[in-house]
């Protein structure tokens, strides 16, 4: 894989991880939402988290989908780094 594509994917995965971490923090600090930045974070991460939520069984109010998404993206980053 060309180095430019690998670097782009690493940057993209890093940005996705940052957005997921931001969503987790925002869900703890301001669970009712807020401004346009919070809306952007939710809109950017929901397409990744919704399919995971459909697969996971209900856990009684604890959303494990961000943790699964972070693990999957980290795994993809390692795969791209080895190519």
C-alpha positions as YAML, in Angstrom:
chain: A
units: angstrom
residues:
- id: 1
  name: UNK
  ca: [0.00, 0.00, 0.00]
- id: 2
  name: UNK
  ca: [1.46, 3.38, -0.90]
- id: 3
  name: UNK
  ca: [2.69, 5.45, 2.01]
- id: 4
  name: UNK
  ca: [0.32, 8.33, 1.23]
- id: 5
  name: UNK
  ca: [-2.75, 6.10, 1.54]
- id: 6
  name: UNK
  ca: [-1.46, 4.49, 4.73]
- id: 7
  name: UNK
  ca: [-0.81, 7.91, 6.28]
- id: 8
  name: UNK
  ca: [-4.25, 9.13, 5.23]
- id: 9
  name: UNK
  ca: [-5.91, 6.08, 6.80]
- id: 10
  name: UNK
  ca: [-3.91, 6.53, 10.00]
- id: 11
  name: UNK
  ca: [-5.02, 10.17, 10.17]
- id: 12
  name: UNK
  ca: [-8.65, 9.24, 9.46]
- id: 13
  name: UNK
  ca: [-8.68, 6.51, 12.11]
- id: 14
  name: UNK
  ca: [-7.05, 8.89, 14.59]
- id: 15
  name: UNK
  ca: [-9.74, 11.50, 13.94]
- id: 16
  name: UNK
  ca: [-12.45, 8.87, 14.41]
- id: 17
  name: UNK
  ca: [-10.91, 7.80, 17.72]
- id: 18
  name: UNK
  ca: [-10.81, 11.40, 18.85]
- id: 19
  name: UNK
  ca: [-14.47, 11.86, 17.95]
- id: 20
  name: UNK
  ca: [-15.43, 8.68, 19.81]
- id: 21
  name: UNK
  ca: [-13.55, 9.77, 22.92]
- id: 22
  name: UNK
  ca: [-15.20, 13.19, 22.68]
- id: 23
  name: UNK
  ca: [-18.63, 11.53, 22.45]
- id: 24
  name: UNK
  ca: [-17.96, 9.46, 25.56]
- id: 25
  name: UNK
  ca: [-16.84, 12.51, 27.52]
- id: 26
  name: UNK
  ca: [-19.77, 14.60, 26.28]
- id: 27
  name: UNK
  ca: [-22.21, 11.85, 27.24]
- id: 28
  name: UNK
  ca: [-20.87, 12.01, 30.81]
- id: 29
  name: UNK
  ca: [-20.65, 15.80, 31.09]
- id: 30
  name: UNK
  ca: [-23.66, 17.01, 29.09]
- id: 31
  name: UNK
  ca: [-25.96, 14.05, 28.36]
- id: 32
  name: UNK
  ca: [-28.81, 16.30, 27.24]
- id: 33
  name: UNK
  ca: [-26.79, 17.79, 24.42]
- id: 34
  name: UNK
  ca: [-25.82, 21.33, 23.76]
- id: 35
  name: UNK
  ca: [-24.50, 23.36, 20.90]
- id: 36
  name: UNK
  ca: [-23.55, 22.68, 17.34]
- id: 37
  name: UNK
  ca: [-20.19, 21.08, 18.23]
- id: 38
  name: UNK
  ca: [-21.91, 18.42, 20.32]
- id: 39
  name: UNK
  ca: [-24.44, 17.86, 17.55]
- id: 40
  name: UNK
  ca: [-21.56, 17.39, 15.08]
- id: 41
  name: UNK
  ca: [-19.86, 14.86, 17.37]
- id: 42
  name: UNK
  ca: [-23.08, 12.85, 17.67]
- id: 43
  name: UNK
  ca: [-23.78, 13.00, 13.92]
- id: 44
  name: UNK
  ca: [-20.23, 11.97, 13.04]
- id: 45
  name: UNK
  ca: [-20.11, 9.00, 15.40]
- id: 46
  name: UNK
  ca: [-23.66, 7.64, 15.19]
- id: 47
  name: UNK
  ca: [-23.13, 5.85, 11.82]
- id: 48
  name: UNK
  ca: [-20.30, 3.85, 13.45]
- id: 49
  name: UNK
  ca: [-22.13, 3.10, 16.68]
- id: 50
  name: UNK
  ca: [-25.65, 2.24, 15.45]
- id: 51
  name: UNK
  ca: [-24.69, -1.08, 13.76]
- id: 52
  name: UNK
  ca: [-22.74, -2.13, 16.86]
- id: 53
  name: UNK
  ca: [-25.73, -1.34, 19.08]
- id: 54
  name: UNK
  ca: [-27.96, -3.53, 16.91]
- id: 55
  name: UNK
  ca: [-25.60, -6.48, 17.40]
- id: 56
  name: UNK
  ca: [-24.92, -6.06, 21.14]
- id: 57
  name: UNK
  ca: [-27.48, -7.33, 23.61]
- id: 58
  name: UNK
  ca: [-29.02, -4.75, 25.99]
- id: 59
  name: UNK
  ca: [-26.80, -4.10, 29.01]
- id: 60
  name: UNK
  ca: [-29.17, -2.18, 31.26]
- id: 61
  name: UNK
  ca: [-28.37, 1.42, 30.41]
- id: 62
  name: UNK
  ca: [-24.64, 0.94, 29.81]
- id: 63
  name: UNK
  ca: [-23.66, 1.65, 26.21]
- id: 64
  name: UNK
  ca: [-20.66, -0.50, 25.29]
- id: 65
  name: UNK
  ca: [-20.72, 0.39, 21.59]
- id: 66
  name: UNK
  ca: [-18.08, 3.17, 21.83]
- id: 67
  name: UNK
  ca: [-15.67, 0.74, 23.50]
- id: 68
  name: UNK
  ca: [-16.21, -1.85, 20.76]
- id: 69
  name: UNK
  ca: [-15.78, 0.82, 18.06]
- id: 70
  name: UNK
  ca: [-12.56, 2.07, 19.67]
- id: 71
  name: UNK
  ca: [-11.19, -1.47, 19.78]
- id: 72
  name: UNK
  ca: [-12.09, -2.10, 16.14]
- id: 73
  name: UNK
  ca: [-10.57, 1.17, 14.94]
- id: 74
  name: UNK
  ca: [-7.42, 0.51, 16.96]
- id: 75
  name: UNK
  ca: [-7.17, -2.91, 15.35]
- id: 76
  name: UNK
  ca: [-7.58, -1.37, 11.90]
- id: 77
  name: UNK
  ca: [-4.87, 1.17, 12.69]
- id: 78
  name: UNK
  ca: [-2.47, -1.63, 13.59]
- id: 79
  name: UNK
  ca: [-3.29, -3.51, 10.39]
- id: 80
  name: UNK
  ca: [-2.66, -0.41, 8.28]
- id: 81
  name: UNK
  ca: [0.60, 0.31, 10.13]
- id: 82
  name: UNK
  ca: [1.93, -3.17, 9.29]
- id: 83
  name: UNK
  ca: [1.24, -2.86, 5.55]
...
